[in-house]
Amino acid sequence: MNVGIGLPIGDPATLLTWARQAEAGRFSTLGLLDRLVYHNPEPLVALAVLAGATSRIRVQTEVLLAPLRDTALLAKQAATLDRMTGGRLVLGLGIGGRDDDHQVTGVDIRTRGRRLDQQMAVLRRLWSGEPYGDGAGPIGPLPARPGGPEVLFGGFKPVALERVARWGDGFLAAAPLSWADGLFDTVRRYWREHGRAGEPRIVAQVNVALGPQEMIDEARAAMHAYYTFTGMADRMVAGMLTTPAEIRDTIAGFSGLGADEVMLYCYGLDPAQVDRLADVL
């Protein structure tokens, strides 16, 4: 079972420390979320900096809100990062649900799912070296991984789960262990129905905070502020794992469901959490 670290967004200046400590440990991946109308760092820029400061660990968007972005530019950015890191980029993609993010980009929130499907057709074509079309040629560089970086899709509705089989390489599950099994089974069923070979890669995400009570309280407050717009912030914060036993049991549970990786997402800013989590593993 691979285990990655989801990076906190409260202070971008600390992320180099997080990345170097995670690289020195047994962690497989660095993850970073995406929002526009918020104080988080822009994930592709931030992950490029972190990739340059490391040599082994993968860098992953969790999830990049692709419909808010220009498709041709996203193709070039992702291919560049993938090529320059030797294939260490994992592109987690989703549609987002915040009105303000869509408002400031002029993207109709009602069409974001259809837009993502249209984008994926273009991205896959460009990453394979084909011309953009309409008189425009290819948009390079070619990514390190043939056909483009690994693409994971997040989401919960059937159309999002089927998108994994139509366009992706795997599923990013930001769901509690108690109901992740049904999501995993649905993704695998769509995978078979679309005639895909092998199995989709399954990456689970859980929220954790490990340290003194002051740091745990800080993490809970940061997570609550981030998810207030959902109306379910209290319930989501209540699911944060704060003890070694909870974290170990949850990782074991996801392993039992056949997940390939678990991302331990941190909201507390203390980078000492990296070593504490490594000790848990």
C-alpha positions in Angstrom: 0.0 0.0 0.0 1.4 3.4 -1.0 0.7 6.3 1.3 0.9 9.9 0.3 0.7 13.3 2.0 -2.0 15.9 1.2 -0.4 19.2 1.8 -1.9 22.0 3.9 -2.8 25.3 2.1 -2.6 27.8 4.9 1.0 28.9 4.3 2.6 28.1 0.9 6.1 29.1 2.2 6.1 25.9 4.4 5.5 23.5 1.6 9.1 23.0 0.6 9.8 21.8 4.2 6.8 19.4 3.9 8.0 18.1 0.5 11.6 17.5 1.6 10.5 15.6 4.7 8.0 13.5 2.8 10.6 12.7 0.2 13.0 11.6 2.9 10.4 9.3 4.4 8.4 6.5 2.9 5.7 8.6 1.4 4.8 8.0 -2.3 3.0 11.2 -3.3 2.5 14.9 -2.5 -1.1 16.1 -3.1 -2.4 19.7 -3.4 -6.0 20.9 -3.8 -7.3 23.5 -6.2 -9.6 26.5 -5.7 -9.5 29.9 -7.3 -11.4 32.2 -5.0 -9.5 31.2 -1.9 -6.0 31.7 -0.4 -4.6 28.3 -1.5 -1.5 28.3 -3.8 -2.1 27.6 -7.4 -1.4 23.8 -7.6 0.5 23.4 -10.9 2.8 26.3 -10.0 3.3 25.1 -6.4 3.8 21.4 -7.4 6.4 22.5 -10.0 8.4 24.2 -7.3 8.1 21.1 -5.0 9.0 18.7 -7.8 12.1 20.7 -8.4 13.1 20.4 -4.8 12.6 16.6 -4.8 13.7 13.7 -7.1 11.5 10.6 -6.2 8.1 11.5 -4.9 5.1 12.0 -7.2 3.2 15.3 -7.3 -0.6 15.1 -7.6 -3.5 17.6 -8.0 -6.4 16.7 -5.7 -8.4 17.8 -7.7 -7.5 20.3 -10.4 -10.7 22.1 -11.5 -10.1 21.6 -15.2 -13.3 23.3 -16.5 -12.0 26.6 -15.1 -8.9 26.4 -17.3 -8.0 26.9 -20.9 -7.7 23.5 -22.4 -4.7 24.1 -24.7 -2.7 25.8 -22.0 -3.6 23.1 -19.5 -2.3 20.5 -22.0 1.0 22.3 -22.3 1.4 22.9 -18.6 0.7 19.3 -17.6 2.9 17.9 -20.3 5.7 20.2 -19.4 5.5 19.3 -15.7 5.3 15.6 -16.5 8.2 15.7 -18.9 10.5 17.7 -16.6 9.7 15.5 -13.6 10.4 12.3 -15.5 6.7 11.2 -15.3 6.1 12.1 -11.6 2.9 14.1 -12.3 -0.5 12.6 -11.4 -3.3 14.8 -12.6 -6.3 14.5 -10.4 -9.2 16.3 -12.1 -12.7 17.3 -11.0 -15.5 19.8 -11.9 -15.7 21.8 -8.6 -18.9 23.1 -7.0 -18.3 26.7 -5.9 -20.3 29.4 -7.7 -17.6 32.0 -7.1 -14.8 29.9 -8.8 -16.9 29.7 -11.9 -18.1 33.3 -11.8 -14.6 34.8 -11.9 -13.7 32.6 -14.9 -16.9 33.1 -16.8 -17.5 29.3 -16.9 -21.2 28.3 -16.6 -21.3 26.0 -13.6 -24.3 24.1 -15.2 -22.1 22.9 -18.1 -18.9 22.0 -16.2 -19.3 18.2 -16.5 -19.8 18.4 -20.3 -16.9 20.8 -20.6 -14.6 18.4 -18.8 -15.5 15.6 -21.2 -14.8 17.9 -24.1 -11.5 18.9 -22.6 -10.4 15.3 -22.1 -10.9 14.5 -25.7 -8.6 17.4 -26.6 -6.1 16.7 -23.9 -5.7 13.1 -24.9 -5.2 14.1 -28.5 -2.6 16.7 -27.8 -0.7 14.5 -25.3 -0.4 12.0 -28.1 1.3 14.5 -30.4 -1.6 15.1 -32.7 -2.5 18.6 -34.1 -4.9 20.7 -32.2 -7.0 21.1 -35.3 -8.7 24.0 -37.1 -5.4 24.8 -38.8 -3.4 24.7 -35.6 -0.6 22.1 -35.2 0.6 20.1 -32.2 1.1 21.6 -28.8 4.2 20.2 -27.2 6.2 19.1 -25.4 5.3 15.5 -25.4 4.8 14.3 -21.8 7.1 11.7 -20.3 4.3 9.2 -20.1 3.0 8.1 -23.5 -0.5 9.5 -24.0 -0.2 12.0 -21.1 0.3 12.0 -17.4 -1.8 9.6 -15.2 -5.3 11.0 -14.8 -7.5 10.4 -11.8 -11.1 11.6 -11.5 -12.8 12.6 -8.3 -16.5 12.7 -7.8 -19.5 10.8 -6.4 -22.3 10.8 -9.0 -22.6 8.0 -11.6 -21.5 10.3 -14.5 -18.3 11.2 -12.6 -17.6 7.5 -11.8 -18.1 6.5 -15.4 -15.8 9.3 -16.5 -12.9 7.2 -14.9 -13.6 4.4 -17.5 -14.1 6.8 -20.4 -11.1 9.1 -20.0 -9.1 8.2 -16.9 -6.5 5.9 -15.4 -8.1 5.8 -12.0 -10.4 7.1 -9.3 -9.6 9.6 -6.5 -12.0 8.8 -3.6 -12.5 11.5 -1.1 -15.0 9.3 0.8 -15.0 7.7 4.2 -14.2 4.1 4.5 -17.8 3.3 5.5 -19.2 3.9 2.0 -16.1 3.8 -0.2 -16.7 0.2 -1.1 -19.8 0.9 -3.2 -17.9 3.7 -5.1 -15.0 1.4 -5.8 -17.3 -1.4 -7.1 -19.1 1.1 -9.3 -15.9 2.4 -10.8 -14.7 -1.1 -11.5 -18.0 -2.1 -13.1 -17.9 0.9 -15.5 -14.3 0.0 -16.2 -15.3 -3.5 -17.4 -18.4 -2.2 -19.3 -16.1 0.1 -21.3 -13.8 -2.8 -22.1 -10.8 -1.4 -20.4 -7.9 -3.7 -19.7 -6.6 -4.4 -16.2 -8.0 -2.5 -13.3 -8.5 1.2 -12.5 -6.0 2.7 -10.0 -7.9 3.5 -6.8 -6.6 6.3 -4.5 -8.4 7.1 -1.3 -8.1 10.4 0.6 -8.6 10.8 4.4 -8.2 13.9 6.6 -5.8 13.6 9.4 -4.1 15.7 12.1 -1.5 14.2 14.4 0.2 16.1 17.1 -0.6 18.2 20.2 -4.2 19.3 20.8 -3.4 22.9 19.8 -2.4 21.7 16.3 -5.4 19.4 16.0 -7.7 22.3 16.9 -6.0 24.5 14.3 -6.4 21.7 11.6 -10.1 21.3 12.5 -10.7 25.1 12.3 -8.9 25.3 8.9 -10.9 22.4 7.5 -14.2 23.8 8.8 -13.5 27.1 7.1 -12.7 25.4 3.8 -15.9 23.3 3.7 -18.3 25.8 5.3 -19.9 26.4 1.8 -21.1 22.7 1.7 -23.3 23.0 4.7 -21.7 19.8 6.0 -18.5 21.1 7.6 -19.3 19.9 11.1 -19.8 16.3 9.9 -16.7 16.4 7.7 -14.5 17.8 10.5 -15.9 15.1 12.8 -14.4 12.5 10.5 -10.9 13.8 10.8 -8.5 11.1 12.1 -6.4 12.2 15.1 -4.8 9.1 16.6 -2.2 6.6 15.3 -4.7 3.8 15.8 -7.4 5.5 13.7 -5.0 6.2 10.9 -3.6 2.6 10.9 -7.0 1.0 11.0 -8.3 3.2 8.1 -5.3 2.5 5.9 -5.8 -1.2 6.6 -9.5 -0.9 5.8 -8.8 0.8 2.4 -6.1 -1.8 1.7 -8.8 -4.5 2.3 -11.0 -2.8 -0.3 -8.3 -3.0 -2.8 -7.2 0.6 -2.8 -3.7 1.2 -4.3 -2.8 4.3 -2.3 -4.1 6.4 0.6 -3.5 10.1 0.7 -3.3 11.5 4.3 -4.6 15.0 3.9 -3.4 17.5 6.4 -4.9 20.9 7.3 -2.6 21.7 10.3 0.5 23.7 9.3 3.1 22.0 11.5 5.5 20.1 9.2 6.4 17.8 12.1 3.3 15.9 11.2 5.2 14.3 8.4 7.5 12.5 10.8 4.7 11.7 13.1 2.7 10.1 10.3 5.8 8.3 9.1 6.2 6.8 12.6 2.5 5.6 12.4 3.3 3.8 9.1 
